[in-house]
Amino acid sequence: MNSLRQLVRVIRSTIFVVGYILATAFIGISAGVFLFWLPYRVVSKYILLWNRFTVWWFCISCGVTIEVRGAENVSGQPVLILANHQSAWETYFLQLYFRPVTTVLKRELFRIPAFGWALRLMRPIAIDRSSPREALRQMMRQGQARLNDGMSVLIFPEGSRKLPGAKTKYARGGAGIAKAAGVDVIPVAHNAGSHWPARSFTKQPGTIVVSIGQPITTEDKSAAEITAAAQQWIEAELELI
């Protein structure tokens, strides 16, 4: 029975990956070739169709449902979002849920054909991790600019995807941006890595829980204190999910 169940999951995962690759190629090529000259407002709506499809197709093909907790904590005002990073799923979902939002990511992703073309048009903050000081200055400069433009900023302070249950020190750059811009920090916890594992082809059915915390004010707090508060809430919430 277990082997049959595993076979079904592999088949469903294959169906998902095929649809995902086709959608990525179509959106990336069409946007990169035909829409690059249009305003961000228009291009972003088109590219977010990719996010919608990916989230929907993952649920349909792999037997996953989504539960969002704490939706009342989203005001619609520009904020700095700090989320744990377990898989690719949260990058699609959180960009869609908190739109308009810009994501801090590694510049190497631009080199991926089709995927990178679409990603570039979403006005991310693409940093060169080989130069930490310059990356931090770029994050501060562009992060504040995006917030001033009315966009939220999404940062994964762990730096890279971690296995569920793994703990690491959170980077303070995101909190520094929020404090400099005078905006709140929203912590987000999720268990996407248990269903879309970062280092496994086979996807797992079940419920992805996304928990959104209450805003953390940056007034009268240091970047270290803001980061610690966000990390403490996220790790405590992950124990409950």
Contacts in CASP RR format, 6 or more apart in sequence:
PFRMAT RR
TARGET T0000
AUTHOR 0000-0000-0000
METHOD contacts of the structure
MODEL  1
MNSLRQLVRVIRSTIFVVGYILATAFIGISAGVFLFWLPYRVVSKYILLW
NRFTVWWFCISCGVTIEVRGAENVSGQPVLILANHQSAWETYFLQLYFRP
VTTVLKRELFRIPAFGWALRLMRPIAIDRSSPREALRQMMRQGQARLNDG
MSVLIFPEGSRKLPGAKTKYARGGAGIAKAAGVDVIPVAHNAGSHWPARS
FTKQPGTIVVSIGQPITTEDKSAAEITAAAQQWIEAELELI
6 202 0 8 1.000
9 62 0 8 1.000
9 202 0 8 1.000
9 203 0 8 1.000
9 204 0 8 1.000
9 205 0 8 1.000
10 201 0 8 1.000
10 202 0 8 1.000
12 61 0 8 1.000
12 62 0 8 1.000
12 63 0 8 1.000
12 203 0 8 1.000
12 205 0 8 1.000
13 61 0 8 1.000
13 62 0 8 1.000
13 201 0 8 1.000
13 202 0 8 1.000
13 203 0 8 1.000
15 61 0 8 1.000
16 57 0 8 1.000
16 58 0 8 1.000
16 61 0 8 1.000
16 62 0 8 1.000
16 203 0 8 1.000
17 201 0 8 1.000
19 57 0 8 1.000
19 61 0 8 1.000
20 54 0 8 1.000
20 57 0 8 1.000
20 58 0 8 1.000
23 50 0 8 1.000
23 53 0 8 1.000
23 54 0 8 1.000
23 57 0 8 1.000
24 50 0 8 1.000
24 114 0 8 1.000
24 115 0 8 1.000
24 118 0 8 1.000
25 114 0 8 1.000
27 46 0 8 1.000
27 47 0 8 1.000
27 49 0 8 1.000
27 50 0 8 1.000
27 114 0 8 1.000
27 118 0 8 1.000
28 47 0 8 1.000
28 50 0 8 1.000
28 114 0 8 1.000
28 115 0 8 1.000
28 116 0 8 1.000
28 117 0 8 1.000
28 118 0 8 1.000
29 114 0 8 1.000
29 117 0 8 1.000
31 43 0 8 1.000
31 46 0 8 1.000
31 47 0 8 1.000
31 117 0 8 1.000
31 118 0 8 1.000
31 121 0 8 1.000
32 117 0 8 1.000
32 118 0 8 1.000
32 121 0 8 1.000
35 42 0 8 1.000
35 43 0 8 1.000
35 46 0 8 1.000
35 121 0 8 1.000
36 43 0 8 1.000
36 121 0 8 1.000
40 121 0 8 1.000
40 123 0 8 1.000
43 121 0 8 1.000
43 122 0 8 1.000
44 99 0 8 1.000
44 100 0 8 1.000
44 121 0 8 1.000
44 122 0 8 1.000
44 123 0 8 1.000
47 118 0 8 1.000
47 121 0 8 1.000
47 122 0 8 1.000
48 95 0 8 1.000
48 96 0 8 1.000
48 99 0 8 1.000
50 92 0 8 1.000
50 118 0 8 1.000
51 92 0 8 1.000
51 93 0 8 1.000
51 95 0 8 1.000
51 96 0 8 1.000
52 96 0 8 1.000
54 92 0 8 1.000
55 66 0 8 1.000
55 89 0 8 1.000
55 92 0 8 1.000
55 93 0 8 1.000
55 96 0 8 1.000
58 64 0 8 1.000
58 89 0 8 1.000
58 196 0 8 1.000
58 203 0 8 1.000
59 65 0 8 1.000
59 66 0 8 1.000
62 195 0 8 1.000
62 203 0 8 1.000
62 204 0 8 1.000
62 205 0 8 1.000
63 205 0 8 1.000
63 206 0 8 1.000
64 195 0 8 1.000
64 203 0 8 1.000
64 205 0 8 1.000
64 206 0 8 1.000
64 207 0 8 1.000
64 208 0 8 1.000
65 206 0 8 1.000
65 207 0 8 1.000
65 208 0 8 1.000
66 93 0 8 1.000
66 207 0 8 1.000
66 208 0 8 1.000
66 210 0 8 1.000
67 207 0 8 1.000
67 208 0 8 1.000
67 209 0 8 1.000
67 210 0 8 1.000
68 97 0 8 1.000
68 210 0 8 1.000
68 211 0 8 1.000
68 212 0 8 1.000
69 209 0 8 1.000
69 210 0 8 1.000
69 211 0 8 1.000
69 212 0 8 1.000
70 211 0 8 1.000
70 212 0 8 1.000
70 213 0 8 1.000
71 212 0 8 1.000
73 186 0 8 1.000
73 212 0 8 1.000
73 213 0 8 1.000
73 214 0 8 1.000
73 215 0 8 1.000
74 97 0 8 1.000
74 98 0 8 1.000
74 186 0 8 1.000
74 212 0 8 1.000
75 215 0 8 1.000
77 183 0 8 1.000
77 184 0 8 1.000
78 147 0 8 1.000
78 150 0 8 1.000
78 151 0 8 1.000
78 152 0 8 1.000
78 153 0 8 1.000
78 181 0 8 1.000
78 183 0 8 1.000
79 98 0 8 1.000
79 152 0 8 1.000
79 153 0 8 1.000
79 178 0 8 1.000
79 183 0 8 1.000
79 184 0 8 1.000
79 185 0 8 1.000
79 186 0 8 1.000
79 215 0 8 1.000
80 147 0 8 1.000
80 152 0 8 1.000
80 153 0 8 1.000
80 155 0 8 1.000
80 174 0 8 1.000
80 175 0 8 1.000
80 177 0 8 1.000
80 178 0 8 1.000
80 181 0 8 1.000
80 183 0 8 1.000
80 184 0 8 1.000
80 185 0 8 1.000
80 186 0 8 1.000
81 94 0 8 1.000
81 98 0 8 1.000
81 101 0 8 1.000
81 152 0 8 1.000
81 153 0 8 1.000
81 154 0 8 1.000
81 155 0 8 1.000
81 185 0 8 1.000
81 186 0 8 1.000
81 188 0 8 1.000
82 155 0 8 1.000
82 156 0 8 1.000
82 157 0 8 1.000
82 170 0 8 1.000
82 174 0 8 1.000
82 175 0 8 1.000
82 185 0 8 1.000
82 186 0 8 1.000
82 187 0 8 1.000
82 188 0 8 1.000
82 227 0 8 1.000
82 230 0 8 1.000
82 234 0 8 1.000
83 90 0 8 1.000
83 94 0 8 1.000
83 154 0 8 1.000
83 155 0 8 1.000
83 156 0 8 1.000
83 187 0 8 1.000
83 188 0 8 1.000
83 189 0 8 1.000
83 190 0 8 1.000
83 234 0 8 1.000
84 90 0 8 1.000
84 156 0 8 1.000
84 158 0 8 1.000
84 162 0 8 1.000
84 188 0 8 1.000
84 189 0 8 1.000
84 190 0 8 1.000
84 234 0 8 1.000
84 238 0 8 1.000
85 156 0 8 1.000
85 158 0 8 1.000
85 159 0 8 1.000
85 160 0 8 1.000
85 161 0 8 1.000
85 162 0 8 1.000
86 161 0 8 1.000
86 162 0 8 1.000
86 163 0 8 1.000
86 164 0 8 1.000
86 190 0 8 1.000
86 191 0 8 1.000
86 192 0 8 1.000
86 193 0 8 1.000
86 194 0 8 1.000
86 198 0 8 1.000
87 161 0 8 1.000
87 192 0 8 1.000
87 193 0 8 1.000
87 195 0 8 1.000
87 196 0 8 1.000
87 197 0 8 1.000
87 198 0 8 1.000
88 196 0 8 1.000
88 198 0 8 1.000
89 192 0 8 1.000
89 193 0 8 1.000
89 195 0 8 1.000
89 196 0 8 1.000
89 208 0 8 1.000
90 190 0 8 1.000
90 192 0 8 1.000
90 210 0 8 1.000
91 103 0 8 1.000
93 192 0 8 1.000
93 210 0 8 1.000
94 101 0 8 1.000
94 154 0 8 1.000
94 188 0 8 1.000
94 210 0 8 1.000
95 101 0 8 1.000
95 103 0 8 1.000
95 122 0 8 1.000
95 154 0 8 1.000
97 210 0 8 1.000
98 152 0 8 1.000
98 154 0 8 1.000
100 150 0 8 1.000
100 151 0 8 1.000
100 152 0 8 1.000
101 151 0 8 1.000
101 152 0 8 1.000
101 153 0 8 1.000
101 154 0 8 1.000
102 122 0 8 1.000
102 123 0 8 1.000
102 124 0 8 1.000
102 125 0 8 1.000
102 142 0 8 1.000
102 143 0 8 1.000
102 146 0 8 1.000
102 151 0 8 1.000
102 152 0 8 1.000
102 153 0 8 1.000
102 154 0 8 1.000
103 122 0 8 1.000
103 124 0 8 1.000
103 125 0 8 1.000
103 153 0 8 1.000
103 154 0 8 1.000
103 155 0 8 1.000
104 124 0 8 1.000
104 125 0 8 1.000
104 127 0 8 1.000
104 139 0 8 1.000
104 143 0 8 1.000
104 153 0 8 1.000
104 154 0 8 1.000
104 155 0 8 1.000
104 156 0 8 1.000
104 174 0 8 1.000
105 119 0 8 1.000
105 124 0 8 1.000
105 125 0 8 1.000
105 126 0 8 1.000
105 127 0 8 1.000
106 126 0 8 1.000
106 127 0 8 1.000
106 128 0 8 1.000
106 129 0 8 1.000
107 126 0 8 1.000
107 127 0 8 1.000
107 128 0 8 1.000
107 129 0 8 1.000
109 115 0 8 1.000
109 116 0 8 1.000
109 119 0 8 1.000
109 126 0 8 1.000
110 116 0 8 1.000
110 119 0 8 1.000
110 120 0 8 1.000
110 126 0 8 1.000
112 119 0 8 1.000
120 126 0 8 1.000
123 146 0 8 1.000
123 151 0 8 1.000
125 138 0 8 1.000
125 139 0 8 1.000
125 142 0 8 1.000
125 143 0 8 1.000
125 146 0 8 1.000
125 153 0 8 1.000
127 135 0 8 1.000
127 138 0 8 1.000
127 139 0 8 1.000
128 134 0 8 1.000
128 135 0 8 1.000
129 135 0 8 1.000
136 173 0 8 1.000
139 173 0 8 1.000
139 174 0 8 1.000
139 177 0 8 1.000
140 173 0 8 1.000
140 176 0 8 1.000
140 177 0 8 1.000
140 180 0 8 1.000
143 153 0 8 1.000
143 177 0 8 1.000
143 181 0 8 1.000
144 177 0 8 1.000
144 180 0 8 1.000
144 181 0 8 1.000
146 153 0 8 1.000
147 153 0 8 1.000
147 177 0 8 1.000
147 181 0 8 1.000
147 183 0 8 1.000
148 181 0 8 1.000
153 174 0 8 1.000
153 177 0 8 1.000
153 178 0 8 1.000
155 171 0 8 1.000
155 173 0 8 1.000
155 174 0 8 1.000
155 177 0 8 1.000
157 170 0 8 1.000
157 171 0 8 1.000
157 172 0 8 1.000
157 173 0 8 1.000
157 174 0 8 1.000
157 227 0 8 1.000
157 230 0 8 1.000
157 231 0 8 1.000
158 168 0 8 1.000
158 170 0 8 1.000
158 171 0 8 1.000
159 171 0 8 1.000
161 198 0 8 1.000
162 168 0 8 1.000
163 193 0 8 1.000
163 198 0 8 1.000
163 199 0 8 1.000
164 191 0 8 1.000
164 193 0 8 1.000
164 194 0 8 1.000
164 238 0 8 1.000
165 238 0 8 1.000
167 235 0 8 1.000
170 227 0 8 1.000
170 230 0 8 1.000
170 231 0 8 1.000
171 227 0 8 1.000
172 223 0 8 1.000
172 224 0 8 1.000
172 226 0 8 1.000
172 227 0 8 1.000
173 223 0 8 1.000
173 227 0 8 1.000
174 185 0 8 1.000
174 223 0 8 1.000
174 227 0 8 1.000
175 185 0 8 1.000
175 218 0 8 1.000
175 223 0 8 1.000
175 224 0 8 1.000
175 226 0 8 1.000
175 227 0 8 1.000
175 230 0 8 1.000
176 218 0 8 1.000
176 223 0 8 1.000
176 226 0 8 1.000
178 184 0 8 1.000
178 185 0 8 1.000
178 218 0 8 1.000
178 226 0 8 1.000
179 218 0 8 1.000
179 221 0 8 1.000
179 222 0 8 1.000
179 223 0 8 1.000
179 226 0 8 1.000
182 218 0 8 1.000
182 219 0 8 1.000
183 218 0 8 1.000
184 215 0 8 1.000
184 216 0 8 1.000
184 217 0 8 1.000
184 218 0 8 1.000
185 215 0 8 1.000
185 216 0 8 1.000
185 218 0 8 1.000
185 226 0 8 1.000
185 229 0 8 1.000
185 230 0 8 1.000
186 212 0 8 1.000
186 213 0 8 1.000
186 215 0 8 1.000
186 216 0 8 1.000
187 212 0 8 1.000
187 213 0 8 1.000
187 216 0 8 1.000
187 229 0 8 1.000
187 230 0 8 1.000
187 233 0 8 1.000
187 234 0 8 1.000
187 237 0 8 1.000
188 210 0 8 1.000
188 211 0 8 1.000
188 212 0 8 1.000
188 213 0 8 1.000
188 234 0 8 1.000
189 210 0 8 1.000
189 211 0 8 1.000
189 213 0 8 1.000
189 233 0 8 1.000
189 234 0 8 1.000
189 235 0 8 1.000
189 237 0 8 1.000
189 238 0 8 1.000
189 241 0 8 1.000
190 208 0 8 1.000
190 209 0 8 1.000
190 210 0 8 1.000
190 211 0 8 1.000
190 241 0 8 1.000
191 208 0 8 1.000
191 209 0 8 1.000
191 238 0 8 1.000
191 241 0 8 1.000
192 208 0 8 1.000
192 210 0 8 1.000
194 204 0 8 1.000
194 208 0 8 1.000
195 203 0 8 1.000
195 204 0 8 1.000
195 205 0 8 1.000
195 206 0 8 1.000
195 208 0 8 1.000
196 203 0 8 1.000
197 203 0 8 1.000
197 204 0 8 1.000
209 241 0 8 1.000
211 237 0 8 1.000
211 240 0 8 1.000
211 241 0 8 1.000
213 233 0 8 1.000
213 237 0 8 1.000
216 226 0 8 1.000
216 229 0 8 1.000
216 230 0 8 1.000
216 233 0 8 1.000
218 226 0 8 1.000
221 229 0 8 1.000
END
